[in-house]
């Protein structure tokens, strides 16, 4: 498996290098060193490894061969901590079901801040029937005529569920305001309404946790450039994302106003320093686990029953043309 991991990573790196040569340019506005590109690609590839690894195979795969000692140690620490925290998330999931809790977690931040990566690590080993992600598209014509919060309400959890909002009703204070999709009267009404809306959610028994992923101007620029250069990540860039880059300062002012006017005791904001993607994921998961007191739920031992066998059972033949071709 380790050899395959190295081979696949080399393939991704060669794709990126080939794409850069075909463009015939260097990333504008930033001096990109080869080790920086390799680190970014390795981080992307680690995402694919995480679901395949367990503790027994971790040491073998992450032996650190070809890496500086500190980098190898940091990578091992990341994986070990990620697996440990994910095992705690499974316990939290069981507790949510056991106690019939209703949990809502909001993930907000600039484009390319790492919200999606954190959400993916949280949900990676959880039951999608218990923990689900709500990532709403732009509102349609009908939804634009509704009460602003209406389309979000239908995604709120029932008892024994946790919902992670990949962007939320705070779109009104961010992208909608900056991009001119609403007017200042709409924004003022939002700021008046949202504290009471969230208090109402909390009074109804919902545990509401809000995260803002914070990155620097330089880091967003780098991540956008990496997405432009990587053919497997270009789909992440929309025209709206590119325009948001130009309006960095407008987003800063909108963010500051939003945090100031919507930070309430019942639902405070928590800022995640997200320049280092791996550290931000670990810090976010660790913090999330501290927000809901939980304990391990005892389960009856799982016993696999014996398969029932009938003496006259015969498996029917399946035509060869029904099978998917064995290419690999």
Secondary structure by P-SEA (a helix, b strand, c coil): caaaaaaaaaaaaaaaaaaaaaaccccccccccaaaaaaaaaaaaaaaacccccccccccccccccccaaaaaaaaaaaaaaaaaaaaaaaaaaaaaaabbbbbbbbbbcccccaaaaaaaaacccccccbbbbbcccccccccccccaaaaaaacccccbbbbbccccccccccccccccccaaaaaaaaacaaaaaaaaaaaccbbbbbbbbbcaaaaaaaaaaaaacccccccccaaaaaaaaaaaaaaaaaaaaaaacccccbbbbbbbcccaaaaaaaaaaaaaaaccccbbbbcbbbbccbbbbccbbbbbbbccccccccc
